[in-house]
Amino acid sequence: MAKADRLERLDSRREELESEYRDALIAALRVAAGGRWGLFAHQKDKAAIARTAPVIAALSEMADEIDAMRDTLGLEPFALHADFMAARGPAVADAVGEPKQAMAWLERMGATA
């Protein structure tokens, strides 16, 4: 019974942390949608990279903790973070800008307002 209780507490904590991650990502996306470049690392702007590095580090740290919990619980890896990280990096010349990409992410997450 103790193991079941421990796993239930772990799952509750996982849900809380996933919600915190989602909120932090939405906040960062809103800043990017407002015109601040760097979150998606489309350009090699050192100032933008430095400005967004703490946000990316915090999101990655939360995602690592979530993935560890998910592994213990026998769940799939945290897809939201994997999808976000896959969307980062240099973009082709005709790709939409970071503010538009951030808006699309906000719409996808149901967080436009």
Secondary structure, DSSP 8 states (H G I E B T S, - for coil): -HHHHHHHHHHHHHHHHHHHHHHHHHHHHHHHHTT---TT--S--HHHHHHHHHHHHHHHHHHHHHHHHHHHHT----HHHHHHHHH-S---TTS--HHHHHHHHHHHTT---
